[in-house]
Amino acid sequence: MDLRLTPEMEGFRDEVRRFLTKHRDRYAGDAPRPREAALEWQRLLIEHGYAARTIPKAYGGYGAAPDVLKSRIIAEEFTRVGAPRGFANQGISMLVPTLLEVGSEEQKQRWIGPTLRGEVVWCQGYSEPGAGSDLASLQTKAVEDGDDFVISGSKIWTSTAAQADMIFCLVRTEPDAPKHDGISYLLFPMTSPGIEVRPLKTMTGSAEFNEVFFTDVRVPKSAVVGGRGRGWFVANATLKHERGMLGDPNATEARLHALIELMKSETVDGRRLIDDPVFCDRAMQLQARVLTMKFNGLRNVTASVNGESSGMAGLVVKLQGCELNHQIAALAIDALGELGVLYEDGPHLRAKGSWQWNYMFDLGLIIGGGTAQIQKNIIAERGLGMPREPKLASA
């Protein structure tokens, strides 16, 4: 197999490099509520096809045909210089592909463009206090009243709820239907009367998650995505994209590069940690796993381009990515030695404390978005065809 790039692909790589060289002073990351510089960077990326590349122009994307090699080249070049590849959030990474699959034409036209540009921020209303791993047991209900639903209930672990403009939310619209059949998937504003958001502070010291309470919130029936009572089907389409977002190989590769640079600069007794055999061996093991994750990502992209199921390759993404990200952060903490226990602020803090924050936040992500144990069950049952875990008989 000849893995060398064609002259056309080498030319495309040069094009990407020229773009990054020209705009290196405009790199901007994202935040739950993007700042203007980040919004400008996102618009520039879309304009040149480095974000929203395959989203149709009619919906605000670049409109390019899927191309595995070009996608890989873009990811490699942005990672090489440490440039953010545009927003990766619940709206862009999870809702947009869901709407492209099952949304109405009106919903696509209304929401995809503003979401891609970062003008509309979304949160996800899935988990409830009594419905986390068993999501289909959710109790938030929607009662019909004319052309509206009236929603009552609560959600928990809702990321960015305090900053979001909109929510995509699962509610029970058919109380007499089997639990998987009575759910609908709704889009509605977080400014709707009757919504209360309460922050949940985590071990990072920040409130990345929230509780959200609904008290007689009126939502038009036209807000349903994919058809009334088909929310479980739509929700699973979104969960597929959520697993991909949480296990993005490009983000993990960028973090590995940052770890290697840290090990080049940190020293013990005047010796760089990258030259220490024990630390170097640990870094090489992580590098090998990042490469497998990267190539597995190419397999998933290829399946998507060909309209095929990614099968096992897609099922392992979330578990693999979240655990690997946490282990990279753990090695960084060890490399920092006594500085690794610092937090918040101080003259000796490295990278503004991002390694310590990532270490704790990524530990939470091993639980969030479907726990590692749930992911292993999914892999075993759907990927390997093993029997379901038996449930204990109730007393």
PyMOL commands that set and color helices and strands:
alter all, ss='L'
color gray80, all
select helices_A, chain A and resi 7-22+24-26+36-48+57-59+68-81+90-102+105-116+135-137+221-223+231-246+249-265+273-275+277-305+312-315+317-341+351-367+372-383
alter helices_A, ss='H'
color red, helices_A
select strands_A, chain A and resi 122-125+141-145+148-155+166-172+183-189+195-200+209-220+224-225+267-268+271-272
alter strands_A, ss='S'
color yellow, strands_A
deselect
rebuild
show_as cartoon
